[in-house]
Amino acid sequence: MSSAEKYVVGVDYGTLSGRALLVRVSDGKEMCTSVFEYPHAVLEERLPDSQRRLPADWALQVPQDYVDVLKNTVPDVLKRSGVNVADVIGITTDFTACTVLPILKDGTPICELPGFADRPHAYVKLWKHHSAQPHADRINDLAHDRNEKWIAKYGGKISSEWEFAKALQLLEEDPEIYLKMDHWIEAADWIIWQLTGKYTKNICTAGYKAIYQDGDYPSKDFLAALNPGFANFVEEKVRHPLSQLGDLAGSLTAEAASWTGLNAGIAVAVGNVDAHVTSAAANATHPGQMVAIMGTSTCHVMVSDQLAEVPGMCGVVMGGIVPGQLGYEAGQSGVGDIFGWFANNFVNEEYAKAARSAGQDLHTYLSELASRNPVGSHGLVALDWESGNRSTLVDHHLSGLIVGMTLATRPEDIYQAIVESTAFGARKIVETFDNSNVPVKDFIAAGGLIKNAFVMQIYADVLNRPIHVISSDQGPALGSAIHAAVAAGAYKNIQDAAEKMGGMVRDAYVPRPENAKVYQELYAHYLTLDKTFGKGEMMHALRDLRNKSVATGSSHVK
């Protein structure tokens, strides 16, 4: 192995695990990868070592799991690759977002303090923590009442997933923790702090998740109108100098070097979000190239040179994907999560046994059965809102719906219908951008779901356009590695690095005209359901009833 070759490490923090990827700087060759599953996974029912049940729509994590990813995966890729550690010049990370936690001024998470392990609000709030929806509703209503200019940059609504809604919930439900914390910090920035020993704040999460627009955050007056105790939230808990993507965050500390096996002093790039960093991995850093990162959820990101108000978008941020360019974001709160929910809960043992006999997982087995169905033959249409709607309605109290079931409906029929529903949701997003003068020229798929040809062909047929597919199976980790290469000085900018280290397979899936015609009819029905149930009255009422019943603990059993 030539000593002239240099390498970088990208670490991708997902919903259930973290992955390290060792990459050659000259051409993006992926040398070795290693995965570490979070020991505590996602806390949705109870805190660690506790019988206390969490309320509905909570999703928490344990920050030590993130450090353990570094301790396990990075030494592993160094060992198995055989690369000389002296040739590794940089590292950085990406994270799901908004994943946010309360910490002290030295970076210590509140949940690690004595006496706070049994306090839910002391933990990391994962991106899919949706119980702050009432707080998001208040923020949105007040923003429109006051004609706040920034609300248009988020398609007219901010999400319950984001920093301000979650922080307002923290203030009102556990004010002691709110007052005790010194920083309300994205995990994307916290983990970089653990690597460098200092706090840097990236422009991506600040812009998309913390309502940073036109050089500032929402005003003190606005925050005070929400709650007088919230008035100084920005100044006391959020404000910090911002760093551009691809910038040098600092050098690897001796302690972090001992965790990872890397040499102290190497470059650490500014943190980023898993979706946005994937644009570099796909070499899709130019206007009109929409990258859909398809996993448990889907995030749609795109660079543009046009500023527009796109209804229901998650935000438009200058420098949010690459410095000097506008970056747009939209997304779907549930995609792979919905497929998993159905397969794990509603498929009978006969199907599970048949899948095992065929040497397949349930998703592959159901996909194979459904692929034999003529399009439309199941007679179903569904809404993809089992985890709420991130775009274009921005309402996480909406819920899923399947119309057309009969006694003849089979599991594979429903599976196909929910896959189609997510494709319809993606089409609604693409059409909204197109209709807002931010045209989508290329649709590039990334993430774990690109491995399922059945799913990808449905997307091509529903969108009625070719689907290009990222070349790498490790898009976010590769994207982080590309940013690390820039921060280490190996490339001038992200675009140059992406051209050498990233890439896509064009026209990996092309629409089938006969299928696209049927999907046009089904999509019209989807839009009818979207219009009818998107108002939320019935779904909100049902959710309220559910939450009250869970809180009171009433049951049929006496």
Secondary structure, DSSP 8 states (H G I E B T S, - for coil): --TT--EEEEEEE-SSEEEEEEEETTT--EEEEEEEE-TT--BSSB-TT---B--TT--EE-HHHHHHHHHHHHHHHHHHH---GGGEEEEEEEE-SS-EEEE-TTS-BGGGSTT-TT-GGGSEE-TT--TTHHHHHHHHHHHHHTT-GGGGGGTT---TTSHHHHHHHHHHH-HHHHHH-SEEEEHHHHHHHHHHSS--EEHHHHHHHS--BTTB-S-HHHHHHH-GGGTTHIIIII---EE-TT-EEEE--HHHHHHH---TT-EEE--EEHHHHHHHHTT--STTEEEEEESSSEEEEEEES-----TT-SEEEETSSSTTSEEEEEEES-SHHHHHHHHHHS--HHHHHHHHHTT--HHHHHHHHHTTS-TTTT--EEE--TT-B-SSS-BTT---EEE---TT--HHHHHHHHHHHHHHHHHHHHHHHHHTT----EEEEESGGGG-HHHHHHHHHHHTS-EEEES-S-HHHHHHHHHHHHHTTSSSSHHHHHHHH--EEEEEE---HHHHHHHHHHHHHHHHHHHHHTT-HHHHHHHHHHHHHHHHT--S--
